Structure formats: structure tokens, C-alpha cells
């Protein structure tokens, strides 16, 4: 009977150790989940910033293209004005005495 009681006491002791180990594991898993949530939130923030940066880059590209078209128009207009000025100068020279 004493051997049986000793066996049960040992089992109880081992089960107590197992319960403590499980509690420690549960706590570590809880901490890991908290850290995981923090990492996921950081990744989501990085993704949002990346999307904003991409959108801003697209806007800059569109603005640059628009400015290039405007400069081409100004250049064309300047060329037309130069031609008109040369023609006007040529015609005015006809009237010089």
C-alpha cells in the first residue's frame, strides 16, 4: 500500500510540474500572439505608406507629363511667334526708304 501511495504522490508531483510547464507555455504563446499582432500592424502600416508613396509617385509623373506638354506648347508658340516676327521684319524692311 505504501508503494501505491508513493506512486500516486510521484504522479501528482509530475502532473503538477506538467501543469506549471503548460501554464508557462500558455503565457509564452500569449506574448507571441501580442507580438504577432504588433508585427502585423506594423506590416499593414508599411503597406499603407507604400501605397501612398506609389500614388504620390503616379501624381508626380502625371504632373511632370502635363508640364512637358505645356512646355512643348510654349515652345511651339515661341516658334510661331519667331516666324511671325521674322515675316513682319521682312515686310517692314520693304517700306524703308
C-alpha positions in Angstrom: 0.0 0.0 0.0 2.8 2.4 0.8 4.3 1.8 -2.7 1.0 2.6 -4.3 0.7 5.8 -2.3 4.2 6.7 -3.2 3.5 6.1 -6.9 0.4 8.3 -6.7 2.4 11.0 -4.9 5.0 10.9 -7.7 2.3 11.1 -10.3 0.8 14.0 -8.5 4.2 15.7 -8.4 4.8 15.1 -12.1 1.3 16.3 -13.0 2.0 19.5 -11.0 5.2 20.0 -12.9 3.4 19.4 -16.2 0.7 21.9 -15.2 3.3 24.5 -14.4 5.0 23.9 -17.8 1.7 24.2 -19.6 1.0 27.5 -17.8 4.4 28.8 -18.8 3.8 27.7 -22.4 0.4 29.4 -22.4 2.0 32.6 -21.2 4.7 32.5 -23.9 2.0 31.8 -26.5 0.0 34.8 -25.3 3.2 37.0 -25.5 3.9 35.7 -29.0 0.3 36.5 -30.1 0.7 40.0 -28.8 4.0 40.4 -30.6 2.4 38.9 -33.8 -0.4 41.4 -33.6 2.2 44.2 -33.3 4.2 42.9 -36.3 1.0 42.5 -38.4 0.0 46.1 -37.5 3.5 47.4 -38.5 3.4 45.5 -41.8 -0.1 46.9 -42.5 1.3 50.4 -41.8 4.2 49.9 -44.1 1.9 48.6 -46.8 -0.3 51.7 -46.4 2.7 54.0 -46.6 4.0 52.2 -49.7 0.6 52.6 -51.4 0.6 56.3 -50.6 4.1 56.6 -51.9 3.2 54.9 -55.1 0.1 57.1 -55.5 2.2 60.2 -54.9 4.8 59.0 -57.5 2.0 58.5 -60.0 0.7 62.0 -59.4 4.3 63.4 -59.8 4.6 61.5 -63.0 1.3 62.8 -64.3 2.2 66.4 -63.3 5.6 66.1 -65.0 4.0 64.8 -68.2 1.5 67.7 -68.1 4.3 70.2 -67.6 6.2 68.6 -70.5 3.2 69.0 -72.8 2.8 72.6 -71.6 6.4 73.3 -72.4 6.1 71.8 -75.8 3.1 74.0 -76.4 5.0 77.1 -75.3 8.0 76.1 -77.5 5.6 75.7 -80.5 4.1 79.1 -79.8 7.5 80.7 -79.4 8.5 79.2 -82.8 5.3 80.5 -84.4 6.0 84.0 -82.9 9.6 83.9 -84.1 8.4 83.1 -87.6 5.8 85.8 -87.4 8.4 88.3 -86.1 10.7 87.5 -89.0 8.0 87.8 -91.5 6.9 91.2 -90.0 10.5 92.4 -90.0 10.9 91.3 -93.6 7.7 93.2 -94.6 8.7 96.3 -92.7 12.0 96.4 -94.5 10.2 96.8 -97.8 8.8 100.1 -96.6 12.2 101.6 -95.7 13.4 104.4 -97.8 
